[in-house]
Amino acid sequence: MTETSGVTRRGVMGGTAGLAAGAGLVLPAEEVLAQAAGGSARTVTSGPASVAAAEAAVARHAEAILRIRREVWELAELSLVEAYSFRVHLRELEAAGFRTLSVGTSGFPTAFVSEWTQGSGGPVIAFLPEYDALPGLGNAAEALQTPAASGNTNGHGCGHDMLGAGCTGAAVALKTMMQATGTPGTVRVFGCAAEEVEGAKVYFVRDGLFRDVDASIAFHPAPYAITGEISTAALAAINVRFSGRTAHAGNTPWDGRSALKGAELFGAGMQFMREHVRPTTRIHYIYEQTGVAPNIVPDFAQVWLTIRAADAPAVSELVAWARDVAAGAGLMTQTQAEFQVYYGMTELVPNLPMIGLAQAHMQARPPAWTEAEQTFARGCQREMRLPETGLATEVLPPLPLTRVGGSSDLGDVSKVTPLGVFGWPTVGMGTSLHTWAVTACGGTSIGDRASLDTARIMAGMGYDLMTNPALREAAKADLARRVAAAPYVPLLPPEMREPRGVPAWLRKTGLDDFVATENRL
């Protein structure tokens, strides 16, 4: 990686931890495909035999893929309330002949499972679309930070409009490829709700929904085209609550017991832990509630704590230590400390055969952009005071084993089934995810092209896995080797049957159809 190419190790790692006016850049599907094929330079290699068939299948379903991308970008619904976005995916899947197995899966009103099967005895290949947006990142499809015309302040600053369209589009394209050759097997689509808060994938895995899956495939928007042995951190999300006794802070403070003092001592205890943890550990927290007025001794305080570490056992050790810290803070202040782990994710387990498969399909058709798209990306970079290097046009070599500080609910999936995941350019090089520029670029033909490109890559990967038993066995053997010393144990507490914060209007009332009353898996 060289500075002259616009690529640096720091920039790439920043991207992996995440992996003109817009209206003028939103093109019809046929024009996007034409430009992708010949509108700009693209170094084409033969690659796997399935590449051409995947390209043709994606072309056939391009309009549906772009409908998903564009509609979900406009909707920009937050985690747990993607009530219309998930229906966009289901609509296109059902139109393509997929059968909806469940809605409201694993306690998530906006999660679903859909599948298509041909023949009997074939493998099961899963795709993992996401579709939730982020608050405060709404933006017009313009190369400057400006509100969306709709007034929606939410935006796809992590590119889940493209991620979802690529994954669902790949599933539909793979079905077409299998029909053409009579290949037996099942294509399953997991509607992965709420990835930005309490991702549904963890619940799916804990509930055994991946038990019969032979391999899973996903991608993530990024500044670069890259895959490799990237391992995300394991994570535990925790609420710590202190309950005390109110009193007049001036007249009779001795009658009170301050919950805030308990929370403050807990924070101090967490700070003193930092000297004695491994460099891969991350401890971060905020005080969510601290009292109502300074002249009233607070009887309630709450801390939101996140602990990350290299793997699940390390997180579990730190959680036990933090629990002791909370209990000690309660004893010192004569308050009651309640320590609740409400969510957790394991580390991501890389898989060498799946990495090689993704790399081969990426290299067969590297990213290619029009000059208008490059100009748009450079405009966003200019507004963000970044080097105006534009969009990446090369596929980088696979990364060696690399641990990042961020976490993903893909980690739990990777512990129970071989996972192939890669990053694909959707924003200018060096641009951070979770920024307005990702929303802006996603709303243009950059987002359209990335959705079609990634659908092609993942459909080709899926077909190779469907038709090559040796590849599947190699991927399973690599997974077995990596997890042999630490079998999968969910960090999600068994008592958590649904995520926190599901709004009442999304629950089944008899007057709506958002949540199915049964799970047929």
Buried (B, 14 or more C-beta within 10 A) or exposed (E): EEEEEBBBEEBBBBBBBBBBEBEEBBBEBEBBBEBBBEBBEBEEEEBBEBBBBBBBBBBEBBEBBBBBBBBBBBBBBBBBBBBBBBBBBBBBBEEBEBEBBBBBBBBBBBBBBBBBBBEEEBBBBBBBBBBBBBEEBBBBBBBBBBEBEEEBBBBBBBBBBBBBBBBBBBBBBBBBBBEEEEBBBBBBBBBBBBBBBBBBBBBBBBBEBBEEBBBBBBBBBBBBBBBBBBBBBBBBBBBBBBBBBBBEBEEEEEEBBBBBBBBBBBBEBBEEBEEEBEEBBBBEBEBEBBBEEEEBBBBBBBBBBBBBBBBBBBBBBBBEBBBEBBEBBBEEBEBEBEBBBBBBBBBBBBBBBBBBBBBBBBBBBBBBBBEBBBBBBBBBBBBBEBBBBBBBBBBBEBBEEBBBEBBBBBBBBBBBBBBBBBBBBBBBBBBBBBBBBBBBBBBBBBBBBBBBBBBBBBBBBBBBBBBBEEBBEBBBBBBEEBBEEBEBEBBBBEEBEBBEEBEEEBEEEEEEEBBBEEBEB
